[in-house]
Each structure stands twice: as structure tokens, then as C-alpha cells.
Amino acid sequence: MRVLVTGGAGFIGSAVVRHLVLEKRYEVLNVDKLTYAGTETSLQAVRGAPNYRFLRADICDGETLSRTLVDFQPDRVMHLAAESHVDRSINGAQDFINTNILGTFTLLECARAYWSAMEGERKQAFRFLHVSTDEVYGSLGEEGLFRETTAYDPSSPYSASKAASDHLVKAWERTYGLPVIVSNCSNNYGPYHFPEKLIPLVILNAMEGKPLPVYGNGANVRDWLYVEDHALALDIIAERGRIGETYNVGGRNERRNIDVVTRICGLMDGFRPRATLHRDLITYVTDRPGHDARYAIDATKLETELGWRAEETFETGIEKTVRWYLDNEWWWGPLRERYSGARLGLPGHAQKTDV
């Protein structure tokens, strides 16, 4: 099995690459632009592996993608390359439009040309998996779950760009017959998560005695999914999912943001005690514009049809995550120098995404 992974130096992408290379022993080509959130250090475990290759390239570069597909001859494309941080999309939406929409279009066209030239069983077996987010569905009230049939209602430039890419992928199946599958996941967490996101930001700020910023009153709810559970789900979806279908991937671990932060504080009190409790560092800040109140995924289709279920509870996963950051400053230290934890997502304050 040969798999081309786009965005394999990112958070979720690197987990997918490690799983495919080390656990499945597939031949993997990782295509990544290495923007600010992509780092090859997340792939140290596969560096030098005979079944792993890396190509630094932009998914908007159709000429390079076309040549790469023909040269590598993948049986599967797993598309994870994306600009992914809501706050950064508020500050600078252009990169999100370019990568998430135009890049996906370019990759689809290159994959379609490659697939059209295939023959026989290899052509029948080829799959294109597009990895997306539950944020395309918008915001839930206090009850209910996102299902694969939930209408799209994106709130941010990031989620709007991902919604657009989802629609492109589905259209390429309906119009051209390209064998695509779409997955929409809940919030991921775990090792190798870029320090701007809530959980790693809180862990690292707590380590350094800095304020722990919480948007609004902290009541926003997310369904948390351990990243290695997600990587396994994506492999299963690409292998056994039905063409043209969407599969929601969720951890069934709903938590209010403030409860996530206080749980991290409790773990840090045990692992790295300080003169006062870590929760004393919590600071409530002005809410993010268009901040969705609640996300919650119904993963029944994936669980019943393909037999996947998240192995980590939030309690087991968050403890593993905190321990990992405490033990791996070699990874996050250089990134922390480039991103100190300053507030992002303030409208009217443009910010480049390649810092």
C-alpha cells in the first residue's frame, strides 16, 4: 500500500504518518509546505525509515503535485493539508482561502487526472480521503449532536473555507466519479500539538506561571478526540469507508472550556506544584468573534459501520498529554520561541500566518 499524505508535518497529519509508517508499514510520501505549524521534528520517529519519504511542496502547486502522483503511484491520497486555527483566520483569512479552497481544488484536479489514467483493479481500489472539521456545521444549542446529515452553517473564515473544500470534494465525486470520502472530526488534542491551541497553550503557560486565557466565561463546549484515536479512524475510513460518504469522528468527550483548563491545572498541581494553585492563573479574556457555543459529534455511523471507537477517555488522554509536554521540551521549546502565547483572533489586527 502506497499512501500520499498532504500536511503530514502538522499535528493530525504527523500522527497519521507515524501510524501508517510504524504500525501499518505502508509506503508513505508526506507532502507538506512546512508553514509555521508544520515541523519535521514531529516526524522524528519515522525519520530514516525505508518506507517513508518527505517532499516539501505547496498543494497549490499543480505541476509539482501532478509529477509527484505519477512518480510515487499512490493507492490512496489522504488530504490533511490546511490552515487550521480559527483565531488566525480572523486576523488573516487570505491564507485560509488559498490553501483550504484553492489548494484542495488543485489537489482534486491532479488526483483526478492521475486516477483517470489508472486501469483495472488499482483504479477500482484508489481512494481520496478529505479530512475536515465539525466546525463546518456551525454551533449547537445545549442539546443535540452533529450528524453527517447536519446542514452546514460555518461561523468563521476557517470553517467557511473548510466547508467550501468539503463541497468541492463531494462535487468531484458526483461530477467526475473520483472515489472520494470525507471525514469531519471534533477537537483533537495530544502530543505534537502546536502551542497556539487551547490545551498545549494552557499546559505551557502553566509551566511558566503565565496567565491561562479563557475566552468569555469559559462555557463553550467541545467534544475532545485524542489525536492517535483520530489517526486510526482515518486509516479505517480510507480503507473501508464507502465512496461518496461522510464519516463523523468524535471522542464522545464533551467538556466546557473552563473544565478543560481546570483539569489541566489540577494535573499540573500534582506534577509541578507551585506556591499557589495553578487555577489562580486563569484569566478571562474578551470572547472570540463568532465563537460557536457548542460542538458535539455523533460518531455512530463510523462506530457501527466500520467498527471504530475512541480508546482514550478525556481523563486518560489529558493526563497523557500533560505528561508528554512536561517531558518533551526539545519539541515545543523552539516553537515556543516563535509563538509566545500572545492573544490572537482580535478583529482589525491583521497578522501574517507564516510567523
CORFENBEL-V206996 format. One line per field, one symbol per residue. ss: DSSP state (H for helix, E for strand, - for the rest). phi: phi as a letter, one per 40 degrees, with the letter a starting at -180 (. if undefined). burial: + if it has 9 or more other ideal C-beta (glycine too) atoms within 8 Angstrom, else -. A space follows every 10 residues. Layout:
# CORFENBEL-V206996
ss=???
phi=???
burial=???
This chain:
# CORFENBEL-V206996
ss=-EEEEE---- HHHHHHHHHH HHH---EEEE EE-------H HHH------- -EEEEE---- -HHHHHHHHH HH---EEEE- -----HHHHH H--HHHHHHH HHHHHHHHHH HHHHHH---H HHHHH-EEEE EEEHHHH--- -----E---- ------HHHH HHHHHHHHHH HHHHHH---E EEEEE-EEE- -------HHH HHHHHHH--- -EEEE----- EEEEEEHHHH HHHHHHHHHH -----EEEE- ---EEEHHHH HHHHHHHHHH H------HHH HEEEE----- ---E--E--H HHHHHH---- ---HHHHHHH HHHHHHH-HH HHHHHHHH-- ---------- -----
phi=.bbcbcgcbc ccdccccdcc ccccgccbbc bacfcdcbac ccbdcbcgcc bbbbbcaccc cccccccccc ccfccabbcb cacbcddccc cacdcccccc ccccdccdcc ccccccccbg ccccccbbbb cbbccccgbc ccbgbcbccc ccacbbdccc cccccdcccc cccccbgccb bbbbbcccah cgcdcccdcc ccccccccgc dbcbcfbgcc bbccbccccc dccccccccb ccdgcbbcba cfbcacdccc ccccdcccdc cbdbdbcccc ccbcbdcccg cccabacccd dccccbgcac cccccccccd ccdccccbcd ccdcccccbc hccbgccgbc acbbc
burial=-+++++++++ ++++++++++ ++-+-+++++ +++--+++-+ -++--+---- -+-++-+-++ ++-+++-++- -+-+++++++ +++-++++++ +++-++++++ ++++++++++ +++++--+-- -++--+++++ ++++++++++ -----+-+-- -+-+++++++ ++++++++++ -++----+++ ++++++++++ +++++++-++ +++++++--- -+++++-+++ ++++++++++ ++++++++-- +-+-++++++ +-++++++++ +++++++++- -------++- ++-+---+-- +++++++++- +++--+-+-+ -+-+--++++ ++++++-+-- ++--++--+- +--+++---- +-+--
